[in-house]
């Protein structure tokens, strides 16, 4: 059965998937793997291409609202560390697709999760 790992954001504590900023010298997929390791302690192969993307508005510490575009990559989790950088700062939960859809607020992320579930069911 397909499961999705959700984590909480640092400030608002809403449920999200691991995500971060581009890192010079790393491919987008490598950045996705790095963020998943730092934010959720998970490791495994990452898809070569993104499932898609969604947009949201990030509220910065300065009060500035920054429009962001998140490219989402699927990862087959093969291992999880006992400790990782942000373990104490975030909650995490393995969910079924329906449970994850009930937790997610961003419509674009919900749309990508449904797309991923459809693709996984055909594999």
Contact map, one row per residue, 1 for C-alpha under 8 A:
111000000000000000000000000000000000000000000000000000000000000000000000000000000000000000000001000000000000000000000000000
111100000000000000000000000000000000000000000000000000000000000000000000000000000000000000000001100000000000000000001001000
111110000000000000000000000000000000000000000000000000000000000000000000000000000000000000000111100000000000000000000000000
011111000000000000000000000000000000000000000000000000000000000000000000000000000000000000000111100100000000000000000000000
001111100000000010000000000000000000000000000000000000000000000000000000000000000000000000011110000000000000000000000000000
000111110000001111000000000000000000000000000000000000000000000000000000000000000000000000011110000100000000000000000000000
000011111000001111000000000000000000001100000000000000000000000000000000000000000000000001111000000000000000000000000000000
000001111101111110000000000000000000000000000000000000000000000000000000000000000000000001110000000000000000000000000000000
000000111111111100000000000000000000000000000000000000000000000000000000000000000000000001000000000000000000000000000000000
000000011111100000000000000000000000000000000000000000000000000000000000000000000000000011000000000000000000000000000000000
000000001111100000000000000000000000000000000000000000000000000000000000000000000000000000000000000000000000000000000000000
000000011111110000000000000000000000000000000000000000000000000000000000000000000000000000000000000000000000000000000000000
000000011111111000000000000000000000000000000000000000000000000000000000000000000000000001000000000000000000000000000000000
000000011001111100000000000000000000000000000000000000000000000000000000000000000000000000000000000000011000000000000000000
000001111000111110000000000000000000000000000000000000000000000000000000000000000000000000000000000000111000000000000000000
000001111000011111000000000000000000000000000000000000000000000000000000000000000000000000000000000000010000000000000000000
000011110000001111100000000000000000000000000000000000000000000000000000000000000000000000000000000000000000000000000000000
000001100000000111110000000000010011001100000000000000000000000000000000000000000000000000000000000000000000000000000000000
000000000000000011111000000000010011000000000000000000000000000000000101000000000000000000000000000000000000000000000000000
000000000000000001111100000000110010000000000000000000000000000000000000000000000000000000000000000000000000000000000000000
000000000000000000111110000000100000000000000000000000000000000000000000000000000000000000000000000000000000000000000000000
000000000000000000011111010100100000000000000000000000000000000000000000000000000000000000000000000000000000000000000000000
000000000000000000001111111000100000000000000000000000000000000000000000000000000000000000000000000000000000000000000000000
000000000000000000000111110000000000000000000000000000000000000000000000000000000000000000000000000000000000000000000000000
000000000000000000000011111000000000000000000000000000000000000000000000000000000000000000000000000000000000000000000000000
000000000000000000000111111111100000000000000000000000000000000000000000000000000000000000000000000000000000000000000000000
000000000000000000000010111111100000000000000000000000000000000000000000000000000000000000000000000000000000000000000000000
000000000000000000000100011111110000000000000000000000000000000000000000000000000000000000000000000000000000000000000000000
000000000000000000000000011111111000000000000111110000000000000000000000100000000000000000000000000000000000000000000000000
000000000000000000000000011111111100000000000100000000000000000000000000000000000000000000000000000000000000000000000000000
000000000000000000011110011111111110000000000000000000000000000000000000000000000000000000000000000000000000000000000000000
000000000000000001110000000111111111000000000100000000000000000000000001100000000000000000000000000000000000000000000000000
000000000000000000000000000011111111100000111100000000000000000000000000001000000000000000000000000000000000000000000000000
000000000000000000000000000001111111110000000000000000000000000000000000000000000000000000000000000000000000000000000000000
000000000000000001110000000000111111111100000000000000000000000000000000000000000000000000000000000000000000000000000000000
000000000000000001100000000000011111111111100000000000000000000000000000000000000000000000000000000000000000000000000000000
000000000000000000000000000000001111111111100000000000000000000000000000000000000001000000000000000000000000000000000000000
000000000000000000000000000000000111111110000000000000000000000000000000000000000001110000000000000000000000000000000000000
000000100000000001000000000000000011111110000000000000000000000000000000000000000001111001000000000000000000000000000000000
000000100000000001000000000000000011111111000000000000000000000000000000000000000001011000010000000000000000000000000000000
000000000000000000000000000000000001111111100000000000000000000000000000000000011111101000000000000000000000000000000000000
000000000000000000000000000000000001100111110000000000000000000000000000000011111000000000000000000000000000000000000000000
000000000000000000000000000000001001100011111000000000000000000000000000000111110000000000000000000000000000000000000000000
000000000000000000000000000000001000000001111100000000000000000000000000001111100000000000000000000000000000000000000000000
000000000000000000000000000000001000000000111110000000000000000000000000001111000000000000000000000000000000000000000000000
000000000000000000000000000011011000000000011111000000000000000000000000111100000000000000000000000000000000000000000000000
000000000000000000000000000010000000000000001111110000000000000000000000111000000000000000000000000000000000000000000000000
000000000000000000000000000010000000000000000111110000000000000000000000100000000000000000000000000000000000000000000000000
000000000000000000000000000010000000000000000011111000000000000000000000100000000000000000000000000000000000000000000000000
000000000000000000000000000010000000000000000011111110000000000000000011110000000000000000000000000000000000000000000000000
000000000000000000000000000000000000000000000000111110000000000000000011110000000000000000000000000000000000000100110000000
000000000000000000000000000000000000000000000000011111000000000000000011100000000000000000000000000000000000000100000000000
000000000000000000000000000000000000000000000000011111100000000000001111000000000000000000000000000000000001100100000000000
000000000000000000000000000000000000000000000000000111110000000000001110000000000000000000000000000000000001100000000000000
000000000000000000000000000000000000000000000000000011111000000000111100000000000000000000000000000000000001000000000000000
000000000000000000000000000000000000000000000000000001111100000000111000000000000000000000000000000000000100000000000000000
000000000000000000000000000000000000000000000000000000111110000011110000000000000000000000000000000000000000000000000000000
000000000000000000000000000000000000000000000000000000011111000011110000000000000000000000000000000000000000000000000000000
000000000000000000000000000000000000000000000000000000001111101111000000000000000000000000000000000000000000000000000000000
000000000000000000000000000000000000000000000000000000000111111111000000000000000000000000000000000000000000000000000000000
000000000000000000000000000000000000000000000000000000000011111100000000000000000000000000000000000000000000000000000000000
000000000000000000000000000000000000000000000000000000000001111100000000000000000000000000000000000000000000000000000000000
000000000000000000000000000000000000000000000000000000000011111110000000000000000000000000000000000000000000000000000000000
000000000000000000000000000000000000000000000000000000000011111111000000000000000000000000000000000000000000000000000000000
000000000000000000000000000000000000000000000000000000001111001111100000000000000000000000000000000000000000000000000000000
000000000000000000000000000000000000000000000000000000001111000111110000000000000000000000000000000000000000000000000000000
000000000000000000000000000000000000000000000000000000111100000011111000000000000000000000000000000000000000000000000000000
000000000000000000000000000000000000000000000000000000111100000001111100000000000000000000000000000000000000000000000000000
000000000000000000000000000000000000000000000000000011110000000000111110000000000000000000000000000000000000000000000000000
000000000000000000100000000000000000000000000000000011100000000000011111000000000000000000000000000000000000000000000000000
000000000000000000000000000000000000000000000000011111000000000000001111100000000000000000000000000000000000000000000000000
000000000000000000100000000000010000000000000000011110000000000000000111110000000000000000000000000000000000000100000000000
000000000000000000000000000010010000000000000111111100000000000000000011111000000000000000000000000000000000000000000000000
000000000000000000000000000000000000000000000110011000000000000000000001111100000000000000000000000000000000000000000000000
000000000000000000000000000000001000000000011110000000000000000000000000111110000000000000000000000000000000000000000000000
000000000000000000000000000000000000000000111100000000000000000000000000011111000000000000000000000000000000000000000000000
000000000000000000000000000000000000000001111000000000000000000000000000001111110000000000000000000000000000000000000000000
000000000000000000000000000000000000000001111000000000000000000000000000000111110000000000000000000000000000000000000000000
000000000000000000000000000000000000000001110000000000000000000000000000000011111000000000000000000000000000000000000000000
000000000000000000000000000000000000000011100000000000000000000000000000000011111100000000000000000000000000000000000000000
000000000000000000000000000000000000000011000000000000000000000000000000000000111111000000000000000000000000000000000000000
000000000000000000000000000000000000000010000000000000000000000000000000000000011111000000000000000000000000000000000000000
000000000000000000000000000000000000000010000000000000000000000000000000000000001111101000000000000000000000000000000000000
000000000000000000000000000000000000111110000000000000000000000000000000000000001111111000000000000000000000000000000000000
000000000000000000000000000000000000011010000000000000000000000000000000000000000011111000000000000000000000000000000000000
000000000000000000000000000000000000011100000000000000000000000000000000000000000001111111000000000000000000000000000000000
000000000000000000000000000000000000001110000000000000000000000000000000000000000011111111100000000000000000000000000000000
000000000000000000000000000000000000000000000000000000000000000000000000000000000000011111100000000000000000000000000000000
000000000100000000000000000000000000000000000000000000000000000000000000000000000000011111100000000000000000000000000000000
000000111100100000000000000000000000001000000000000000000000000000000000000000000000011111110000000000000000000000000000000
000000110000000000000000000000000000000000000000000000000000000000000000000000000000001111111000000000000000000000000000000
000011110000000000000000000000000000000100000000000000000000000000000000000000000000000001111100000000000000000000000000000
000011100000000000000000000000000000000000000000000000000000000000000000000000000000000000111110000000000000000000000000000
001111000000000000000000000000000000000000000000000000000000000000000000000000000000000000011111000000000000000000000000000
001111000000000000000000000000000000000000000000000000000000000000000000000000000000000000001111111100000000000000000000000
111100000000000000000000000000000000000000000000000000000000000000000000000000000000000000000111111100000000000000000000000
011100000000000000000000000000000000000000000000000000000000000000000000000000000000000000000011111110000000000011001000000
000000000000000000000000000000000000000000000000000000000000000000000000000000000000000000000011111111000000000000000000000
000000000000000000000000000000000000000000000000000000000000000000000000000000000000000000000011111111100000000000000000000
000101000000000000000000000000000000000000000000000000000000000000000000000000000000000000000011111111110000000000000000000
000000000000000000000000000000000000000000000000000000000000000000000000000000000000000000000000111111110000010010000000000
000000000000000000000000000000000000000000000000000000000000000000000000000000000000000000000000011111110000000000000000000
000000000000001000000000000000000000000000000000000000000000000000000000000000000000000000000000001111111000000000000000000
000000000000011100000000000000000000000000000000000000000000000000000000000000000000000000000000000111111110110000000000000
000000000000011000000000000000000000000000000000000000000000000000000000000000000000000000000000000000111110110000000000000
000000000000000000000000000000000000000000000000000000010000000000000000000000000000000000000000000000011111110000000000000
000000000000000000000000000000000000000000000000000000000000000000000000000000000000000000000000000000011111111000000000000
000000000000000000000000000000000000000000000000000011100000000000000000000000000000000000000000000000000111111100000000000
000000000000000000000000000000000000000000000000000011000000000000000000000000000000000000000000000000011111111110000000000
000000000000000000000000000000000000000000000000000000000000000000000000000000000000000000000000000010011111111111000000000
000000000000000000000000000000000000000000000000000000000000000000000000000000000000000000000000000000000011111111100000000
000000000000000000000000000000000000000000000000001110000000000000000001000000000000000000000000000000000001111111110000000
000000000000000000000000000000000000000000000000000000000000000000000000000000000000000000000000100010000000111111111000000
000000000000000000000000000000000000000000000000000000000000000000000000000000000000000000000000100000000000011111111100000
000000000000000000000000000000000000000000000000001000000000000000000000000000000000000000000000000000000000001111111110000
000000000000000000000000000000000000000000000000001000000000000000000000000000000000000000000000000000000000000111111111000
010000000000000000000000000000000000000000000000000000000000000000000000000000000000000000000000100000000000000011111111100
000000000000000000000000000000000000000000000000000000000000000000000000000000000000000000000000000000000000000001111111110
000000000000000000000000000000000000000000000000000000000000000000000000000000000000000000000000000000000000000000111111111
010000000000000000000000000000000000000000000000000000000000000000000000000000000000000000000000000000000000000000011111111
000000000000000000000000000000000000000000000000000000000000000000000000000000000000000000000000000000000000000000001111111
000000000000000000000000000000000000000000000000000000000000000000000000000000000000000000000000000000000000000000000111111
000000000000000000000000000000000000000000000000000000000000000000000000000000000000000000000000000000000000000000000011111
